[in-house]
């Protein structure tokens, strides 16, 4: 029983030795990340440009699927910038990024599948159940 205790003390000492050596050598660790202000200004600029483009879609009076495609594209780009920079997702581990970003992407895929299915169902109803005049 005493051999186990001596062995554990030796392991604790060997694990703690590099920590003491690092602090003794003057190595400093900074807490958190410091990003340059230029990064945030550039992202704000891009958000302004994308919001302006989103506004111009309505200003020029675009209609139909093209209008909604542009609005959704600008919305996704803005959301991506916000998530990547302001929520610090660009600096997270890849597994965490996948865990957070993959479910909304899958929801969009399923919505696209439902849209195609609804068009197909609507086409069948028009072809087979349309009133004949």
C-alpha positions as CSV (number, residue, x, y, z in Angstrom):
1,X,0.0,0.0,0.0
2,X,2.9,2.4,0.8
3,X,4.5,1.7,-2.6
4,X,1.3,3.0,-4.3
5,X,1.4,6.2,-2.2
6,X,5.1,6.8,-3.0
7,X,4.4,6.2,-6.7
8,X,1.5,8.6,-6.8
9,X,3.6,11.3,-5.0
10,X,6.3,10.8,-7.6
11,X,3.8,11.3,-10.4
12,X,2.4,14.4,-8.9
13,X,5.8,15.9,-8.5
14,X,6.7,15.1,-12.1
15,X,3.5,16.6,-13.3
16,X,3.9,19.8,-11.3
17,X,7.6,20.3,-12.1
18,X,7.1,21.7,-15.6
19,X,4.6,24.2,-14.2
20,X,7.1,25.5,-11.7
21,X,9.9,25.6,-14.3
22,X,7.7,27.6,-16.7
23,X,6.7,30.1,-14.0
24,X,10.3,30.3,-12.9
25,X,11.6,31.0,-16.4
26,X,9.4,34.1,-16.7
27,X,6.9,32.7,-19.3
28,X,3.7,34.6,-19.0
29,X,0.3,33.4,-20.2
30,X,-2.4,35.9,-21.3
31,X,-5.9,35.2,-20.5
32,X,-8.4,35.5,-23.4
33,X,-7.7,36.6,-26.9
34,X,-6.9,40.1,-28.0
35,X,-8.0,40.9,-31.5
36,X,-7.1,44.1,-33.4
37,X,-9.7,46.8,-33.6
38,X,-9.2,46.8,-37.4
39,X,-10.8,43.3,-37.6
40,X,-14.0,44.6,-35.9
41,X,-14.0,47.7,-38.1
42,X,-13.7,45.7,-41.3
43,X,-16.5,43.4,-40.2
44,X,-18.7,46.4,-39.3
45,X,-17.9,47.7,-42.8
46,X,-18.9,44.5,-44.4
47,X,-22.1,44.3,-42.4
48,X,-23.0,47.9,-43.5
49,X,-22.3,47.0,-47.2
50,X,-24.4,43.8,-46.9
51,X,-27.2,45.6,-45.2
52,X,-27.1,48.3,-47.9
53,X,-27.3,45.6,-50.6
54,X,-30.3,44.1,-48.7
55,X,-32.0,47.4,-48.7
56,X,-31.3,48.0,-52.4
57,X,-33.0,44.8,-53.3
58,X,-36.3,46.4,-52.0
59,X,-35.4,49.8,-53.4
60,X,-35.0,48.5,-57.0
61,X,-38.2,46.6,-56.7
62,X,-37.0,43.1,-57.4
63,X,-39.7,40.4,-57.2
64,X,-40.1,36.7,-57.0
65,X,-37.6,34.0,-56.2
66,X,-34.7,36.3,-57.2
67,X,-35.6,38.8,-54.6
68,X,-35.9,36.2,-51.8
69,X,-32.7,34.5,-52.9
70,X,-30.8,37.7,-52.6
71,X,-32.3,38.6,-49.3
72,X,-31.6,35.2,-47.9
73,X,-28.0,35.3,-49.3
74,X,-27.3,38.6,-47.7
75,X,-28.9,37.5,-44.4
76,X,-26.8,34.3,-44.3
77,X,-23.6,36.3,-45.1
78,X,-24.3,38.8,-42.3
79,X,-25.1,36.0,-39.8
80,X,-22.0,34.2,-40.8
81,X,-19.8,37.3,-40.1
82,X,-21.5,37.9,-36.8
83,X,-21.1,34.3,-35.7
84,X,-17.5,34.0,-36.9
85,X,-16.1,37.2,-35.4
86,X,-18.4,38.6,-32.7
87,X,-19.3,35.2,-31.2
88,X,-15.6,34.1,-31.7
89,X,-16.6,31.0,-33.6
90,X,-13.6,31.5,-36.0
91,X,-11.3,30.7,-33.2
92,X,-13.1,27.7,-31.7
93,X,-12.2,24.1,-32.1
94,X,-13.6,22.6,-35.3
95,X,-15.7,20.0,-33.4
96,X,-17.5,22.8,-31.5
97,X,-18.0,24.8,-34.7
98,X,-19.6,21.7,-36.3
99,X,-21.7,21.1,-33.3
100,X,-23.1,24.6,-33.4
101,X,-23.2,25.2,-37.2
102,X,-24.2,21.8,-38.6
103,X,-27.8,21.7,-37.2
104,X,-29.0,24.9,-38.8
105,X,-27.4,23.8,-42.1
106,X,-29.3,20.5,-41.9
107,X,-32.5,22.4,-41.2
108,X,-32.0,24.4,-44.3
109,X,-31.4,21.3,-46.3
110,X,-34.6,19.7,-45.0
111,X,-36.5,23.0,-45.8
112,X,-35.2,22.8,-49.4
113,X,-36.3,19.2,-49.6
114,X,-39.8,20.2,-48.4
115,X,-39.9,23.0,-50.9
116,X,-39.2,20.6,-53.8
117,X,-41.7,18.2,-52.4
118,X,-44.4,20.8,-52.2
119,X,-43.8,21.9,-55.8
120,X,-44.1,18.3,-56.9
121,X,-47.3,17.8,-54.9
122,X,-48.8,21.0,-56.2
123,X,-48.0,19.9,-59.8
124,X,-49.7,16.6,-59.3
125,X,-52.8,18.2,-57.9
126,X,-53.0,20.6,-60.8
127,X,-52.5,17.9,-63.3
128,X,-54.9,15.2,-61.9
129,X,-57.4,17.1,-59.8
130,X,-57.9,20.3,-61.8
131,X,-61.5,21.1,-62.7
132,X,-62.1,20.5,-66.4
133,X,-64.0,23.2,-68.1
